[in-house]
Amino acid sequence: KDVWQSPWTSEDPKRSDFGFKESDILLASFLQPYKIEPGVFHCWVEILRRLPKSKLWLFSYPIQGYTHGNSTEAQVIASFTQAGVDSSRIKFSSLFPLTKQHRCKGLADLFLDTLIFNAHTTAYEALFAGLPVLSLANETQPSRVASSLLHAAGLRHLVARTPADYVDLAVSLLQTGRKKNAQTKAKVITENFRKRELQGVVPGSLFDTRSFVTAYEAALGMAMEAPKKKRKKRWNIVVSTDTRYRVLKSAGLQEYA
């Protein structure tokens, strides 16, 4: 506690520090480039097409194994240009310093999640920074992480059902005159967290790491004990955010309650 320093105690950066205007509709996706597959790329192209004043903010990662000057940045810009998006609307930044990353990420208007392999820690950090995250829940665990975080944060309306819904939600949230309203709920949630965190008070379920760890430990213990009953039935053990991380048991584990 003596060493750790809150990310909210120093002066906030400005959009102009990264070459953006305050009036820009700023979309962001601070993710590794391997997560940008064709499906989500085409969604982003359509969002940029329908929001002519928007810009997309990405991180620049060097590509391992290339020695001829190629970079992620050059390849991504070339792909967007081929899709009809002006290269001036795609902006790259180097990785933010750890002490400033939350405040820098909070400058954007909307975080665009990738669809096959979601943002994990990055989505958590975006919400911590007060940046709304738009995601889509698919069938696999890596494609459902961000939607789980959004449910825990009370932001279920930011989970799209289909790629088309993903595009429509982004456009609806960021249309001129609605941008501030779109962010209100996420900003309020995280602003309350900042205030409570500075006071040493743990807020709601999303950032309640201690309670989650306690419940997860209990779930692991239940998983180890269940086979001793020698039943043929398969059980699910769920850690529920709706009940402040109390472990819920399926019917087969009722006796462990």
C-alpha positions in Angstrom: 0.0 0.0 0.0 2.9 2.3 0.6 4.4 1.5 -2.8 1.3 1.3 -4.9 0.1 4.6 -6.5 -3.4 5.3 -7.8 -3.5 6.0 -11.6 -5.9 8.8 -10.9 -3.7 11.0 -8.8 -1.7 12.8 -11.5 -2.8 15.2 -14.3 -4.8 13.7 -17.1 -3.4 13.6 -20.6 -5.1 15.4 -23.5 -6.3 14.2 -26.9 -4.0 16.7 -28.5 -1.0 14.8 -27.0 -1.8 12.0 -29.5 -2.8 14.1 -32.5 -6.6 14.1 -32.0 -9.1 16.8 -31.8 -11.7 17.1 -29.0 -14.4 17.0 -31.6 -13.2 13.7 -33.1 -15.3 10.6 -32.7 -12.6 8.4 -31.4 -12.8 4.6 -31.7 -10.1 2.5 -30.1 -8.9 -1.0 -30.0 -5.6 -1.4 -28.0 -5.1 -5.1 -28.9 -2.5 -7.3 -30.4 -2.9 -7.4 -34.2 -3.4 -11.2 -34.4 -6.9 -10.6 -33.0 -7.9 -8.5 -35.9 -9.4 -11.1 -38.2 -11.3 -10.5 -41.4 -14.8 -10.5 -39.8 -14.1 -7.8 -37.3 -12.0 -5.9 -39.8 -15.0 -5.6 -42.1 -17.2 -4.5 -39.2 -14.7 -1.7 -38.4 -14.6 -0.6 -42.1 -18.4 -0.4 -42.1 -18.5 1.6 -38.8 -15.9 4.0 -40.2 -17.9 4.3 -43.4 -21.1 5.1 -41.5 -19.4 7.6 -39.1 -17.4 9.8 -41.5 -16.0 12.0 -38.7 -14.7 9.0 -36.7 -11.1 7.9 -36.3 -9.7 4.5 -35.2 -6.9 4.5 -32.6 -4.7 1.4 -32.5 -1.4 0.3 -31.0 1.7 -0.2 -33.2 3.3 -3.6 -32.6 6.4 -4.7 -34.5 6.0 -7.9 -36.4 8.4 -10.6 -35.2 10.4 -12.2 -37.9 10.3 -9.4 -40.5 13.5 -7.7 -41.4 12.5 -5.6 -44.5 10.9 -2.6 -42.8 7.4 -4.1 -42.7 5.3 -3.4 -39.6 1.8 -3.9 -38.2 1.1 -0.3 -38.8 1.9 -0.4 -42.5 0.0 -3.6 -43.2 -3.1 -2.4 -41.3 -3.1 1.0 -43.1 -2.8 -0.7 -46.4 -5.7 -3.0 -45.7 -8.0 -0.1 -44.7 -6.9 1.9 -47.7 -7.8 -1.0 -50.0 -11.2 -1.1 -48.2 -11.8 2.6 -49.1 -10.9 4.1 -45.7 -8.6 7.1 -45.9 -5.3 6.4 -44.1 -5.5 9.7 -42.2 -8.4 8.2 -40.1 -6.2 5.3 -38.8 -3.9 6.5 -36.0 -1.3 4.5 -34.1 0.4 5.0 -30.8 3.2 3.2 -29.0 2.3 1.3 -25.8 1.4 3.7 -23.0 3.5 3.8 -19.8 2.0 1.7 -17.1 1.5 4.7 -14.8 -0.5 6.5 -17.5 -2.3 3.8 -19.5 -5.7 4.1 -17.8 -5.8 7.9 -18.3 -4.7 7.6 -21.9 -7.2 4.9 -22.8 -10.0 7.0 -21.2 -9.6 9.6 -23.9 -11.4 7.5 -26.5 -15.2 7.4 -26.9 -15.7 3.7 -27.5 -13.5 0.6 -27.3 -14.2 -1.8 -30.2 -13.6 -5.4 -29.1 -12.4 -8.2 -31.4 -14.8 -11.0 -32.0 -13.1 -14.4 -32.1 -10.5 -13.6 -29.4 -11.8 -10.9 -27.1 -10.0 -8.3 -25.1 -9.3 -9.8 -21.7 -7.2 -7.6 -19.4 -7.4 -4.8 -21.9 -11.2 -4.7 -21.7 -11.0 -4.7 -17.9 -8.6 -1.8 -18.1 -10.8 0.1 -20.5 -13.8 -0.1 -18.2 -11.5 0.9 -15.3 -10.6 4.0 -17.3 -14.3 4.8 -17.9 -14.1 3.8 -21.6 -17.3 1.9 -22.8 -16.5 -1.5 -24.4 -18.5 -2.8 -27.3 -18.3 -6.6 -27.7 -20.1 -9.6 -29.1 -20.6 -12.9 -27.3 -19.8 -15.9 -29.4 -19.6 -19.6 -28.5 -16.1 -20.1 -27.2 -14.6 -18.9 -23.9 -12.0 -16.5 -25.5 -14.9 -14.9 -27.4 -17.1 -14.3 -24.3 -14.7 -12.7 -21.8 -15.5 -9.1 -22.6 -19.2 -9.7 -22.6 -18.9 -11.3 -19.1 -17.1 -8.2 -17.9 -19.8 -6.0 -19.3 -22.5 -8.0 -17.6 -20.6 -7.7 -14.3 -20.4 -3.9 -14.8 -24.1 -3.6 -15.5 -23.5 -2.7 -19.2 -25.3 -5.5 -20.9 -26.6 -3.1 -23.6 -23.0 -3.0 -25.0 -23.0 -6.7 -25.8 -24.1 -7.2 -29.5 -25.9 -10.3 -30.7 -24.5 -10.5 -34.3 -21.8 -8.7 -36.4 -24.5 -6.6 -38.0 -25.8 -5.7 -34.5 -22.2 -4.8 -33.4 -22.0 -2.3 -36.3 -25.4 -0.8 -35.6 -24.7 -0.4 -31.9 -21.5 1.4 -32.5 -23.1 3.8 -35.0 -26.1 4.4 -32.8 -23.9 5.0 -29.7 -21.6 7.5 -31.5 -23.9 9.4 -33.8 -23.6 13.2 -33.4 -25.4 14.5 -30.4 -25.6 11.1 -28.7 -22.0 10.5 -27.8 -22.1 11.9 -24.3 -25.3 10.0 -23.5 -23.8 6.8 -24.7 -20.9 7.0 -22.3 -22.9 8.2 -19.2 -23.4 4.8 -17.5 -19.9 3.5 -18.0 -18.4 6.9 -16.9 -20.6 7.0 -13.8 -19.7 3.4 -12.8 -16.0 3.9 -13.1 -16.1 7.4 -11.6 -17.7 6.0 -8.5 -15.0 3.3 -8.5 -12.3 5.9 -8.6 -13.7 7.8 -5.7 -14.2 4.6 -3.6 -10.8 3.2 -4.6 -9.1 6.4 -3.4 -10.9 6.0 -0.1 -9.9 2.4 0.2 -13.5 1.1 -0.3 -14.2 -1.8 -2.6 -17.1 -1.1 -4.9 -19.3 -3.5 -7.0 -18.6 -6.9 -8.4 -16.5 -6.1 -11.4 -13.5 -4.8 -9.4 -14.1 -6.9 -6.3 -11.1 -9.1 -6.8 -10.8 -10.3 -3.2 -14.4 -11.7 -3.2 -13.9 -13.3 -6.6 -10.7 -15.1 -5.4 -12.5 -16.3 -2.3 -15.4 -17.8 -4.3 -13.0 -19.2 -6.9 -11.1 -21.0 -4.2 -14.3 -22.5 -2.9 -15.3 -23.6 -6.4 -11.9 -25.4 -6.8 -12.5 -27.2 -3.5 -15.9 -28.3 -4.6 -14.5 -29.6 -7.8 -12.0 -31.7 -5.9 -14.6 -33.1 -3.5 -17.3 -33.9 -6.1 -15.7 -37.1 -7.6 -15.6 -38.6 -4.1 -19.4 -39.1 -4.3 -18.9 -41.5 -7.2 -21.9 -40.3 -9.0 -22.3 -40.6 -12.8 -24.0 -37.2 -13.1 -21.9 -34.3 -14.4 -22.0 -31.0 -12.4 -21.5 -27.4 -13.2 -19.9 -25.1 -10.6 -20.7 -21.4 -11.3 -19.2 -18.3 -9.7 -22.0 -15.8 -9.8 -21.5 -12.0 -10.0 -25.2 -11.5 -9.4 -24.9 -12.7 -5.8 -21.6 -11.0 -4.9 -19.5 -14.0 -5.9 -21.3 -16.5 -3.8 -20.7 -19.9 -5.3 -23.9 -21.4 -6.8 -24.2 -25.2 -7.0 -26.1 -27.3 -9.5 -28.6 -29.8 -8.2 -25.9 -32.5 -8.0 -23.9 -30.4 -5.5 -26.7 -29.2 -3.3 -25.3 -31.2 -0.3 -22.1 -29.1 -0.4 -24.0 -25.9 0.3 
